[in-house]
Amino acid sequence: MAKVQSFAEKAAKLARKHDTMVIDPETNKETRLIYVRLVSAVKSPKGSYKFLERNARVYESTYKPFKP
């Protein structure tokens, strides 16, 4: 049976693969891109809450979303 990867292992693997340095448009300084998991709570029409999870790249210096 295959080993199940945790999010931290996946993020570390992606960071090694895409260790890119970019210019942060807000600070005009060179910074790395890191992967984070964004979780947002959305209220359904029935009144219950649903959690939507997604992985995103952000600037390490400001934690603002990266837009290619």
C-alpha positions in Angstrom: 0.0 0.0 0.0 1.3 3.5 -0.9 2.4 6.0 1.8 0.0 8.9 2.2 1.8 12.2 1.9 0.9 15.0 4.4 0.4 18.6 3.2 3.8 19.6 4.7 5.6 16.9 2.7 3.9 18.0 -0.5 4.7 21.6 0.2 8.3 20.8 0.9 8.5 18.8 -2.3 7.0 21.6 -4.4 9.3 24.2 -2.7 12.3 22.2 -3.7 11.0 21.8 -7.2 9.9 25.4 -7.7 12.3 27.3 -5.5 11.8 30.5 -7.4 12.9 34.0 -6.5 10.7 36.8 -7.7 10.3 40.5 -7.2 7.4 41.3 -4.8 5.5 44.2 -6.5 4.5 45.7 -3.1 8.0 46.0 -1.6 10.1 45.9 -4.8 12.4 43.4 -3.1 13.4 39.9 -4.1 11.5 37.2 -2.2 10.7 33.5 -2.5 7.3 32.0 -3.3 5.9 29.6 -0.8 3.0 27.3 -0.8 0.2 27.6 1.8 -3.2 26.0 2.2 -6.1 28.5 2.2 -9.3 27.5 4.0 -12.4 29.5 3.7 -15.8 29.0 5.4 -18.8 29.3 3.1 -22.3 29.4 4.4 -24.6 27.1 2.3 -28.2 28.1 1.5 -29.4 25.6 4.2 -27.6 27.5 6.9 -24.7 25.1 7.5 -21.0 25.9 6.8 -18.7 24.3 4.3 -15.0 24.6 4.3 -13.3 25.0 1.0 -9.6 24.2 0.9 -7.1 25.1 -1.8 -3.3 25.4 -2.1 -1.9 28.7 -3.2 1.5 30.4 -3.8 2.2 33.5 -1.8 5.1 35.9 -1.4 7.2 35.0 1.6 7.8 38.6 2.6 4.2 39.8 2.6 2.0 36.7 2.3 0.0 38.3 -0.5 -1.2 35.9 -3.2 1.1 35.4 -6.2 -0.5 36.4 -9.6 1.6 35.1 -12.5 
